[in-house]
Each structure stands twice: as C-alpha cells, then as structure tokens.
C-alpha cells in the first residue's frame, strides 16, 4: 500500500498527546498565563468512558463538547454529533478526538447530551432488558437535551502549552447520574441528574480502545497510524475531523486481520498490504516507560464489525450442541447499522473459525462455553421475534469476560484453583445462566456459588477469603471443567474508588448529622431520588447501610474540596477547612442542594476516604 508518513513535527506532539499527561515543568505556569490571550495552540486528546451502571444499553447523542479557559473563553472540541452507547464503556475508554486547542489553563469541561432519540434499556427483576421511554430530569420534566459539566479545580486543571500536549478523560457516571424505578406494572422510568468526572491521567485499570481507517504502516518501526473515527462513526469516512493517532506494537501484539491471527513482522507486513483506509480497531495500554500508546490487540479488515458480515456481541447464557444463546446482544449489521436485542441464538459448527483475544493460538468451537463474552460473525435472519445468527462458515471471537464475586477459598482441594461465590458474569444475573454441559461430567458442571478459577499465573498473596474481587479472563472450554475459568487479572474491590451522589429536594438544612475535623456524617432523612454510591459494578443505596455514612480525610489529608454558594465558590485543599466552611454556611442559614464525592469506601464502617468533594448550597 502507498504509505503516507507523517512528519516528525506533526506526529510527535500527537504521540505525546496520548501519553504526556500534565507533564508541565514547574516554571510553565508563567508561560501559560502569558499565553492565555495568545494565538498559540497545543495538542489535546480526549477520551470518553463510563463508570459501572445497571443499564444494558444507554445510547444518546453527544451534540457538543466544550472546554472553558480560566479567562472565561470557551473552546468547542467536538467536530460533529456523535452517537454513544455509554453502557459499553464500563471496562474501557474510547479515544474520542485529538484536537488542537489554544494555549492556556482550562478550568471546566461540559458535554451536551440529546435524549430525543435515546435508546435506554435496563434489567428488570428477571434479568430481561426492558426499554425505558419515560426519561425525566429532577424536576419531573421530559428530557430533550441535557448538559453535564465538571469543574477542573487547582491541580486537576488542564494546562495546554505549545509542545506539551495533554490527555483529558471524561467519565459520564451512569451509576450515580441515573435513578431507575419501576411502577406497579413493571414499567421503568429514569430520572437523570448528570455526574461528569474528569481525569488528566489515563484510567489505569481499563483497556483503551481506538478505531478508524488505517492511514499508514511503518514495518521497521513496528507502528502504524490511524484516523480516529470513534464509536459508531463510519469507518469508510477518511476525513480527519477527529484527528489521528500513532500506535506502537510489540512482538506479543496479537493481530486479527481478515479472520487470520498473526503476530510480529508477519502481522505488520499483512497490515502494510491492506488498502489504505481499511477499518482498524486497536485495544492497548498507555505506557509510561517510555510514554506511548502500545497495542495489545489489533483487528483489521473483515475482523472489524460493520464490514461484510453481521455481528452479534454478548454473553453466552447456555449451550445446546452447536447452538449458543447470547444475552445482551448488540447486533451490528453488515454496513455498520447498530441495533440492540436482548437475546440472539448463534449457530456454529466445525466450519466456524474461532479466535481468542490476546491469543494467536488455534481455537475451535469446543472452546466456547457458558459465561463467555463473544463477538460472532455471520448472517442474521430477518425474524425479529426469533433472531438467529448463522456463524457456520463465519467466525467467533472470544473476548475478555468479567466476573464479580467474593473469594470463598484460596486453597481448594486443587491448590491451583480459587473458589469464588459469583454475583454476576459480565454484569448479568446468575439466574439467567444454564451451566449444563460445562463440566467433564454433570457433577463437575460449573457451580456459581463455588466457581473454580485457575490463578496459578498470578500473584494471589494479597487475596483472602471473603474478599470481594473483580476477575477478568476466559471461561474454560465447554465440557472441560474444572477449572471453570482462567484468570488473566484479579482486582480487589475493597480498594476501588467510588463515586457518591446525593441530593435533597427541597434543599435541606439537616443534610449532615455531624460535622467536625475528622468526619462529615450524612442524614438521608429528607434526601431526594439520589442517595447512591457507584462502585465497580455495584450501585449501593446509602439509605440502606446498617451504619451512618460519613466522609473522612484520606491518609494524606489532601484533596480538592469545593463549596458552591449562590454567586460564588470556595475551594479548599484540606478536610479541616472543608468541614469548618460547611459548618459556617449552615450556621449562616444556607441549605444543601446536593453533594458529590469521590474516594475509597469501606461499606462495613460506612466511611469514604475522600479525595474530592463538591457541595452545592442554595
């Protein structure tokens, strides 16, 4: 293919836009201030992500994304309206746009969401997806458009300097932005009060994804460039409105190109042989030594959904012979149209090619088992009441599967296996799964209350019984258990940061039962619809805790604490100053409208060690 190599002057800033997050020298503040009103520009890459949610589909249109400078000037960075299913971004971030913006200090970010054509589905008590058509704001008004904004305070301010590009990660938190309820007829409704979080560093516990047409390949440098086309934008659009991205690879990067698994130089040569502007999807990591975006998995050509095949993405609930029942299915038709359907049957046979993400070894349909997340490529029928994807002569890709549960035993009869009591598989209720046939015999079929996980390749010394964990990996081949699952990573949920969002309607003078220099204790008696905590797949109702919920200082007693008053705001960097100011405002007769906080939480003690707090008074 004809190569279009970018000049160093252009792509080096773009490369560091992904990686050099907040890398501004100590003396750069003066340069930034001097540049506030200059015409110079810097590079910025924006990611969009989502905290964990109960939604199986949350698709809305993002119509604008703007940044506000310290001097009040606004900069729009979204080149065109973009349709986004936020529920798909609980385990990854998506590169949204690479923008060139004026130098300066940016103190706020906001996105405008259009709900007029929203597709929102929630799980009912039976685990079935039900569409929500009643979408309201806190005042009970039907939502058409809604703005979500976040203030970038002090050390979290975005600083753009010529030659020192930056990254901004925006997180629309579904867990704490939405309150779902069902009426007596089990019809759902949603009240939306948007919570937008911002981070100047990449999410370390998430995979980063980029997609778009291939621009150029450098086999010698083991790298390639693609044109960013995020989310559902068509791959065949070669315009660079969203910018470009430089991608590095390694000898262990796994490529799937037109259905064939490759690694190393052979993979890069195959990429180089593709037509320019061929569709590419990249999963990877933002590394810091050296700083660059490195691909762990690359899909190209017909291996990218939206090509010549229909594609179903979801979780296998059961397997009967060569029939797979897939739940939570996203259907991507040939040509790129996207639909959501709760259940689809996928047909496979010996002609079906099977691949596993991050693994170039040969797989077969015997490797596909219950609980596995898959993307199946084939031909969809036209019966909307009984949807069937024929993947014979097609393909199935096994993707990373996520388990949530509690460790019950780390030293079972086979010391290589953990025993975990599961709560969900890929956020799906366990009652939906039929594990028949997963074991070497019926007695050894997978048991979700004693799910056996192979962990011998991981360091397990920090994990003990009764610890809540998140496990990522792949389900064992059908008919082979035990083990039931092969873990690639384990995360303790006990140390995961959470986001809290509580409101009072009407605003309350008794929102806190106690305020002192060591804790701020909440009183939820008059709380509105929002009194929840979002924490790695769990939405916690704070009114149902057995102990009072309290904010406490973190170990460093440092954070960003903001009190919004009518017409002004106070910013503090110590918990003591926050608590003293809160008490002063309440003594002055002001009432609390809402509180948002972020930090590590211990639900046994009811304490959140906060790193950020925002309190709005009325």
matplotlib code that plots the C-alpha trace (Angstrom):
import matplotlib.pyplot as plt

x = [0.0, 1.1, 2.5, 1.7, 4.4, 3.7, 6.4, 8.0, 6.9, 3.3, 3.1, 5.4, 3.0, 0.2, 2.1, 2.7, -0.8, -1.8, 0.9, 2.4, -0.4, 0.1, 3.8, 4.4, 7.6, 7.4, 8.1, 5.5, 2.7, 4.1, 4.3, 0.7, -0.5, 1.3, -0.2, -3.8, -4.6, -2.1, -2.8, -0.5, -2.0, -1.3, -2.4, -5.1, -6.6, -9.9, -11.2, -14.7, -15.6, -18.3, -18.4, -20.2, -24.0, -27.1, -28.0, -27.8, -27.9, -27.6, -27.4, -27.7, -26.3, -23.4, -24.0, -21.2, -18.1, -16.6, -13.8, -13.7, -10.5, -9.5, -10.3, -13.8, -13.3, -15.0, -13.5, -15.6, -13.7, -16.3, -16.3, -19.7, -22.6, -21.7, -24.0, -22.6, -23.8, -22.3, -23.1, -20.3, -17.6, -17.6, -14.4, -12.6, -12.1, -12.5, -10.3, -12.8, -10.9, -7.4, -7.9, -5.6, -6.7, -5.4, -2.8, -3.9, -5.4, -8.8, -11.0, -14.1, -15.5, -19.0, -20.9, -24.4, -26.5, -29.5, -32.1, -34.7, -33.7, -32.3, -32.2, -32.1, -32.6, -32.5, -32.6, -35.9, -36.1, -35.9, -32.7, -34.5, -33.8, -36.7, -36.7, -37.2, -39.3, -40.0, -36.8, -37.1, -34.9, -35.0, -38.0, -40.1, -39.7, -39.2, -35.6, -34.8, -31.3, -29.1, -25.8, -23.2, -20.3, -17.3, -15.1, -11.3, -10.0, -6.4, -4.1, -6.7, -6.8, -6.0, -2.8, -2.1, 1.4, 2.9, 4.9, 3.5, 0.2, -2.2, -4.9, -8.4, -10.5, -14.2, -16.4, -20.2, -21.1, -24.2, -24.4, -24.8, -26.3, -29.5, -32.2, -34.3, -37.7, -40.5, -44.2, -46.8, -47.0, -43.2, -42.8, -39.4, -38.6, -35.4, -34.5, -31.3, -29.0, -25.7, -22.4, -19.4, -15.9, -12.6, -9.1, -5.9, -4.4, -5.5, -7.6, -5.0, -7.5, -9.2, -8.4, -8.0, -9.6, -9.2, -10.9, -10.8, -9.4, -5.7, -3.6, 0.0, 2.2, 5.9, 7.0, 10.6, 9.3, 6.7, 4.0, 1.1, -1.2, -4.9, -7.5, -9.7, -13.4, -14.9, -17.9, -20.4, -18.9, -18.5, -15.1, -15.0, -15.0, -11.4, -11.7, -9.6, -12.1, -11.4, -7.7, -5.1, -3.4, 0.1, 0.1, 3.1, 3.2, 5.4, 6.3, 3.5, 0.8, -1.9, -3.4, -6.6, -6.6, -9.4, -10.1, -6.5, -4.4, -0.9, 1.9, 5.3, 6.7, 4.2, 1.3, 2.8, 3.6, -0.1, -1.2, 1.1, -0.6, -4.1, -5.7, -5.3, -8.3, -9.1, -11.1, -9.0, -9.8, -7.0, -7.0, -4.0, -2.3, -0.9, 2.7, 4.9, 8.4, 8.7, 5.5, 3.4, 0.2, 1.0, -1.4, -2.1, -4.7, -5.4, -8.4, -8.4, -10.4, -13.3, -12.4, -13.8, -17.6, -19.6, -17.9, -19.2, -20.8, -23.5, -22.0, -23.6, -21.8, -22.9, -22.6, -23.3, -26.1, -26.4, -25.1, -27.0, -24.9, -23.9, -26.5, -25.4, -27.9, -26.4, -27.8, -27.5, -26.8, -25.7, -26.3, -24.1, -25.4, -23.2, -22.6, -22.5, -26.1, -26.3, -29.3, -29.9, -31.7, -31.8, -31.3, -30.0, -29.3, -25.9, -25.3, -21.7, -20.1, -16.7, -16.5, -16.7, -13.3, -12.6, -10.2, -9.4, -8.5, -4.8, -4.0, -2.8, -3.1, -5.7, -9.1, -12.2, -15.9, -15.2, -13.5, -16.8, -18.6, -21.3, -20.5, -18.0, -18.3, -18.2, -18.4, -19.9, -19.6, -22.1, -25.5, -28.6, -32.1, -34.9, -37.2, -37.2, -39.2, -36.6, -33.3, -30.7, -27.1, -25.7, -21.9, -21.3, -18.7, -18.3, -16.4, -16.5, -14.1, -13.9, -13.4, -12.4, -15.0, -15.5, -16.6, -17.7, -17.9, -16.4, -13.5, -14.7, -11.5, -8.0, -6.8, -9.3, -8.6, -6.6, -4.3, -4.2, -7.9, -9.7, -13.3, -15.4, -19.0, -20.1, -22.5, -22.5, -20.9, -20.4, -22.9, -25.6, -27.6, -26.6, -30.1, -30.0, -27.2, -27.6, -24.2, -25.3, -22.5, -19.7, -18.0, -16.3, -19.5, -22.7, -21.2, -18.4, -20.6, -19.7, -21.3, -21.6, -21.5, -18.2, -16.8, -13.3, -10.8, -7.3, -5.0, -1.6, -0.1, -1.0, 0.3, -2.5, -0.8, -2.9, -6.3, -8.0, -11.4, -14.5, -12.7, -14.9, -13.0, -13.3, -11.7, -11.0, -10.2, -11.7, -14.2, -12.7, -13.7, -17.1, -17.2, -13.7, -14.4, -12.8, -11.3, -14.3, -12.3, -8.8, -7.9, -5.8, -6.2, -7.7, -8.6, -9.7, -13.0, -12.1, -9.6, -11.6, -12.5, -16.2, -18.4, -21.2, -24.1, -26.8, -29.4, -32.1, -35.4, -36.2, -32.7, -32.1, -30.7, -30.3, -28.2, -25.5, -26.0, -22.4, -19.6, -16.1, -12.5, -12.4, -15.7, -18.8, -21.8, -24.9, -28.6, -30.6, -34.0, -35.0, -32.9, -34.3, -34.1, -30.2, -28.5, -26.3, -22.7, -21.3, -18.5, -17.2, -20.4, -22.4, -24.9, -25.2, -28.2, -26.7, -30.1, -29.9, -26.5, -26.5, -24.2, -24.2, -22.4, -19.5, -16.8, -13.4, -10.0, -7.6, -4.2, -2.6, -5.4, -5.2, -7.8, -9.9, -12.9, -15.3, -18.3, -20.6, -22.5, -25.1, -22.9, -19.5, -17.5, -14.9, -12.0, -10.1, -7.3, -7.7, -10.5, -10.3, -11.0, -13.9, -15.6, -15.2, -16.6, -19.5, -20.5, -20.2, -22.5, -25.1, -24.9, -25.5, -28.8, -27.9, -29.4, -27.7, -28.9, -26.5, -23.2, -20.8, -17.7, -15.0, -12.7, -12.1, -15.1, -15.4, -19.1, -18.5, -17.6, -19.6, -16.6, -15.4, -11.8, -12.3, -10.0, -12.7, -15.9, -18.4, -21.2, -23.8, -25.8, -29.0]
y = [0.0, 3.5, 5.0, 8.5, 9.0, 11.9, 14.4, 14.4, 17.9, 16.8, 13.4, 13.7, 16.2, 13.8, 10.8, 12.7, 13.9, 10.4, 10.0, 13.2, 13.9, 17.0, 17.0, 20.7, 22.0, 23.9, 27.2, 26.7, 28.5, 31.9, 30.7, 29.6, 32.9, 34.8, 32.5, 33.0, 35.6, 34.4, 32.7, 29.7, 26.2, 22.9, 19.3, 17.5, 14.0, 13.4, 10.0, 9.2, 6.5, 5.5, 4.2, 1.0, 1.0, -1.2, -0.4, -2.9, -0.1, 3.6, 5.2, 9.0, 11.6, 13.8, 17.0, 19.2, 19.0, 22.3, 23.4, 26.7, 28.6, 30.4, 33.7, 32.6, 31.8, 28.7, 26.2, 23.7, 20.5, 18.1, 18.2, 16.6, 15.0, 11.5, 8.7, 6.8, 3.8, 4.6, 1.2, -0.3, 1.8, 0.4, -1.6, 0.6, 4.1, 5.2, 7.8, 10.4, 13.2, 14.6, 18.4, 21.4, 24.0, 27.4, 27.5, 28.3, 27.0, 25.2, 25.1, 23.3, 20.8, 20.1, 17.8, 18.3, 15.2, 14.8, 12.3, 12.9, 9.7, 7.8, 4.0, 3.1, -0.4, -1.6, -5.0, -6.0, -8.3, -11.3, -10.1, -9.2, -5.9, -3.5, -0.3, 3.0, 5.6, 7.8, 9.9, 12.9, 15.4, 16.1, 18.5, 15.8, 17.3, 15.2, 15.5, 16.5, 17.9, 17.9, 19.3, 17.6, 19.6, 19.3, 21.9, 21.3, 22.7, 23.6, 20.6, 19.0, 22.0, 21.3, 23.1, 23.4, 24.5, 24.5, 21.3, 19.7, 18.0, 16.6, 14.0, 14.6, 11.6, 12.4, 9.9, 10.2, 8.2, 6.1, 4.7, 8.0, 10.0, 7.9, 6.8, 3.9, 2.9, 0.5, 1.2, -1.4, -2.6, -3.1, -0.2, 1.5, 5.2, 7.1, 10.4, 11.9, 14.2, 14.1, 13.5, 14.1, 13.3, 14.4, 13.0, 14.2, 10.7, 7.6, 5.1, 2.5, -0.3, 0.0, -1.1, 1.8, 1.5, 3.4, 2.8, 4.3, 3.9, 2.9, 5.8, 4.4, 1.5, 1.5, -2.1, -1.2, 1.0, -1.6, 1.0, 2.4, 5.5, 5.5, 8.2, 8.4, 7.6, 7.0, 5.0, 4.5, 6.8, 5.0, 3.5, 4.4, 8.2, 9.1, 12.8, 13.6, 15.8, 13.7, 13.7, 11.0, 8.5, 6.9, 3.2, 1.2, -2.6, -5.3, -8.8, -10.0, -7.8, -10.1, -9.1, -10.5, -9.4, -10.6, -13.5, -14.6, -14.4, -13.1, -11.7, -9.9, -8.9, -11.1, -9.2, -5.8, -6.9, -8.0, -4.6, -2.9, -4.9, -3.7, -0.9, 2.5, 3.5, -0.2, -0.3, -0.9, -1.4, -1.2, -2.3, -1.3, 0.4, 3.8, 3.1, 5.4, 4.0, 5.1, 7.1, 5.8, 4.0, 0.4, -2.1, -5.4, -6.5, -5.2, -6.0, -5.1, -5.6, -8.1, -8.8, -5.4, -5.3, -3.4, -5.0, -7.7, -9.8, -9.3, -9.3, -10.2, -9.2, -10.5, -13.2, -16.9, -17.9, -21.6, -24.0, -26.9, -28.8, -26.2, -23.6, -20.7, -18.4, -15.0, -12.4, -8.6, -8.8, -5.8, -6.5, -4.7, -5.3, -5.5, -1.9, -0.6, -0.2, -0.9, -2.5, -3.8, -7.1, -8.8, -12.4, -14.0, -17.6, -18.2, -21.3, -22.7, -25.9, -27.2, -24.6, -21.7, -20.1, -19.3, -16.8, -15.7, -12.1, -11.6, -15.2, -16.2, -20.0, -22.0, -22.4, -24.4, -24.2, -26.6, -23.6, -21.6, -22.2, -20.7, -17.3, -16.4, -12.9, -13.3, -11.5, -13.8, -13.0, -14.5, -13.9, -12.8, -13.9, -11.4, -12.8, -10.1, -12.4, -15.2, -13.8, -16.3, -15.6, -18.3, -18.3, -21.5, -20.6, -17.5, -16.8, -16.3, -14.2, -14.9, -11.6, -10.8, -11.9, -10.1, -11.9, -10.2, -12.1, -13.0, -15.3, -18.3, -20.3, -19.8, -23.3, -25.8, -29.5, -28.4, -25.6, -24.1, -23.2, -20.5, -20.9, -17.8, -17.1, -15.2, -12.2, -11.5, -12.6, -9.6, -7.8, -10.4, -12.1, -15.7, -17.0, -16.4, -19.0, -22.7, -24.3, -27.8, -29.4, -27.2, -29.9, -33.2, -34.7, -33.4, -33.5, -31.2, -28.6, -25.1, -24.0, -20.2, -20.4, -22.3, -21.2, -22.6, -20.2, -21.1, -18.4, -20.1, -17.5, -14.6, -13.3, -14.2, -13.4, -10.3, -12.0, -13.8, -15.4, -13.1, -10.5, -9.0, -9.3, -8.5, -11.2, -10.9, -13.7, -16.5, -19.3, -22.8, -24.8, -26.4, -29.8, -29.4, -28.0, -27.9, -25.3, -23.2, -20.1, -19.0, -15.6, -13.0, -10.4, -10.0, -6.8, -6.3, -4.4, -3.3, -0.7, 0.5, 4.2, 5.0, 8.0, 9.2, 11.4, 12.6, 15.3, 16.9, 18.1, 20.6, 21.7, 20.7, 22.4, 18.9, 17.1, 16.4, 15.0, 15.8, 18.0, 18.1, 18.0, 14.1, 13.3, 14.6, 12.4, 12.4, 12.4, 11.0, 11.5, 14.2, 13.0, 13.1, 10.3, 10.3, 8.8, 6.3, 5.1, 3.7, 1.2, -1.2, -2.8, -2.3, 0.5, 1.0, 2.7, 4.7, 4.8, 1.0, 0.9, -0.5, 2.3, 6.0, 7.1, 9.6, 11.4, 11.2, 12.6, 10.4, 9.4, 12.4, 14.8, 16.4, 16.7, 19.1, 20.3, 22.8, 24.6, 26.2, 29.1, 31.4, 33.5, 32.3, 29.2, 28.3, 25.9, 24.1, 21.6, 20.2, 18.4, 20.6, 23.7, 22.0, 20.9, 24.4, 26.1, 23.7, 24.4, 28.2, 28.1, 26.0, 28.4, 31.2, 29.6, 28.2, 24.8, 21.9, 21.0, 18.2, 16.5, 14.6, 12.9, 10.5, 8.3, 4.8, 3.4, 0.8, -0.3, -2.1, 1.2, 3.4, 5.7, 7.2, 8.4, 11.3, 12.9, 15.2, 16.7, 19.1, 20.6, 22.9, 25.2, 27.1]
z = [0.0, -0.6, 2.6, 3.9, 6.6, 8.9, 9.5, 12.9, 13.6, 13.4, 14.9, 17.8, 19.5, 18.7, 20.2, 23.4, 23.4, 24.4, 27.0, 28.4, 30.8, 32.9, 32.1, 32.5, 34.0, 37.3, 35.6, 32.9, 34.8, 33.8, 30.2, 30.4, 31.9, 29.2, 26.5, 27.8, 25.1, 22.5, 19.2, 20.0, 20.3, 21.8, 21.3, 23.4, 23.1, 24.8, 25.9, 26.9, 29.3, 31.8, 35.4, 36.1, 35.5, 35.7, 32.1, 29.3, 26.7, 27.2, 23.8, 23.4, 21.1, 22.2, 20.4, 21.8, 24.0, 25.2, 27.4, 29.4, 29.9, 33.1, 31.4, 30.6, 26.9, 25.6, 23.1, 21.2, 20.5, 19.1, 15.3, 14.8, 16.7, 17.9, 19.0, 22.0, 24.0, 27.4, 28.8, 26.6, 28.2, 31.8, 31.2, 28.6, 27.4, 23.8, 22.1, 21.2, 19.5, 19.1, 19.0, 18.6, 21.0, 22.2, 24.9, 28.4, 31.6, 31.3, 34.4, 33.2, 30.7, 29.6, 27.2, 25.8, 25.5, 23.2, 24.6, 21.9, 20.1, 23.1, 23.3, 27.0, 28.3, 32.0, 33.5, 35.3, 38.3, 35.9, 34.2, 31.0, 29.2, 29.2, 27.2, 29.1, 27.3, 30.4, 30.9, 33.2, 34.9, 38.7, 38.2, 36.6, 33.1, 30.0, 28.9, 25.3, 25.9, 29.0, 29.9, 32.1, 33.3, 35.6, 37.2, 36.9, 40.2, 41.1, 40.5, 38.2, 35.9, 32.2, 31.1, 27.4, 26.4, 23.0, 22.6, 25.7, 24.6, 27.2, 27.7, 29.3, 30.3, 30.7, 32.7, 32.4, 35.5, 34.8, 38.3, 40.1, 37.3, 36.9, 39.3, 37.9, 39.2, 38.1, 38.6, 39.6, 36.1, 36.0, 33.5, 34.1, 34.3, 34.7, 36.4, 35.2, 37.2, 35.4, 37.1, 34.9, 36.2, 34.7, 34.9, 33.4, 33.6, 31.7, 33.5, 34.6, 35.3, 31.9, 28.4, 26.0, 22.5, 19.3, 16.0, 12.5, 9.0, 8.6, 7.4, 7.2, 8.3, 9.3, 9.4, 10.5, 13.4, 14.3, 14.3, 12.3, 12.2, 12.1, 11.6, 14.7, 13.9, 17.4, 18.5, 15.7, 13.0, 9.7, 9.1, 5.4, 6.2, 5.7, 6.8, 9.8, 11.8, 15.0, 14.5, 14.1, 16.4, 16.4, 17.5, 18.6, 18.6, 20.1, 19.2, 21.5, 20.0, 18.5, 15.2, 13.7, 10.0, 7.8, 10.1, 10.4, 13.7, 13.3, 15.4, 14.8, 11.4, 9.5, 11.1, 10.2, 6.6, 6.4, 7.7, 5.2, 2.4, 3.3, 1.3, 2.8, 4.9, 5.8, 9.1, 12.2, 15.9, 18.5, 22.1, 24.1, 27.0, 27.7, 28.9, 30.9, 30.3, 27.5, 27.1, 24.2, 23.2, 22.7, 21.1, 22.7, 20.2, 16.7, 14.5, 10.8, 7.6, 7.9, 11.5, 12.3, 13.0, 10.3, 7.4, 5.1, 8.0, 10.5, 14.1, 17.4, 20.6, 24.0, 26.7, 26.2, 28.6, 27.5, 25.0, 23.5, 21.0, 18.4, 19.5, 21.7, 23.4, 23.6, 26.0, 26.0, 22.3, 20.3, 16.6, 14.1, 10.6, 7.5, 6.5, 10.1, 11.3, 15.1, 16.9, 20.4, 21.0, 24.3, 23.1, 19.9, 19.0, 17.4, 15.3, 15.0, 13.5, 12.5, 9.7, 12.2, 12.8, 16.5, 17.9, 21.4, 22.2, 23.0, 21.9, 18.5, 19.0, 17.2, 18.9, 18.0, 18.8, 21.7, 23.4, 23.6, 26.9, 29.1, 30.5, 27.8, 26.1, 22.4, 19.1, 16.4, 12.7, 10.2, 8.6, 10.6, 9.7, 9.4, 12.1, 14.8, 17.1, 16.9, 15.9, 14.7, 13.5, 11.4, 12.1, 10.2, 7.6, 9.8, 13.0, 16.7, 18.7, 22.5, 24.3, 27.9, 30.4, 33.7, 36.9, 40.2, 43.4, 46.8, 47.4, 49.4, 49.4, 48.1, 48.9, 47.5, 47.0, 44.0, 45.2, 41.7, 41.9, 43.7, 44.8, 44.3, 45.0, 41.9, 42.0, 38.2, 34.9, 32.6, 34.8, 34.1, 36.8, 37.6, 37.4, 33.6, 33.0, 32.4, 33.2, 31.9, 30.0, 31.2, 33.2, 32.4, 33.8, 35.3, 38.8, 37.7, 35.8, 36.9, 40.2, 40.5, 44.3, 44.2, 40.9, 40.4, 38.9, 37.7, 39.1, 39.1, 36.8, 39.1, 42.5, 44.9, 48.2, 48.8, 48.4, 51.3, 51.9, 52.0, 49.9, 47.1, 43.8, 40.1, 37.9, 34.1, 31.8, 29.8, 30.5, 30.3, 27.2, 27.1, 28.8, 30.5, 34.0, 36.4, 36.3, 35.3, 34.4, 33.6, 35.2, 33.5, 36.2, 39.7, 41.4, 45.0, 45.1, 48.6, 47.4, 44.4, 44.3, 44.3, 43.4, 45.7, 44.6, 46.9, 46.5, 48.7, 47.3, 48.6, 49.7, 53.4, 56.5, 58.0, 55.3, 57.9, 61.3, 62.4, 61.0, 62.6, 61.6, 61.4, 59.7, 57.9, 58.7, 56.4, 57.3, 54.4, 56.0, 53.5, 50.6, 47.1, 44.4, 44.5, 47.6, 45.9, 45.5, 42.3, 43.0, 40.3, 39.2, 42.4, 43.0, 46.7, 48.3, 51.1, 53.0, 53.4, 55.1, 58.7, 59.8, 59.2, 56.0, 56.5, 54.6, 56.3, 55.3, 53.3, 54.6, 53.1, 54.2, 50.8, 48.0, 46.1, 48.1, 46.6, 48.2, 45.7, 47.1, 45.4, 43.2, 44.4, 45.4, 47.9, 47.1, 49.9, 49.8, 53.4, 55.0, 58.1, 56.1, 54.2, 57.4, 59.0, 56.0, 55.7, 59.3, 58.8, 55.8, 57.6, 60.6, 58.2, 57.2, 53.8, 52.8, 51.0, 47.4, 46.6, 47.4, 45.2, 46.4, 45.2, 47.2, 48.7, 50.6, 53.4, 53.5, 56.8, 58.6, 56.2, 55.7, 52.4, 52.4, 50.1, 47.5, 46.0, 47.4, 45.8, 47.9, 46.4, 48.7, 48.0]

ax = plt.figure().add_subplot(projection="3d")
ax.plot(x, y, z, "-o")
ax.set_aspect("equal")
plt.show()
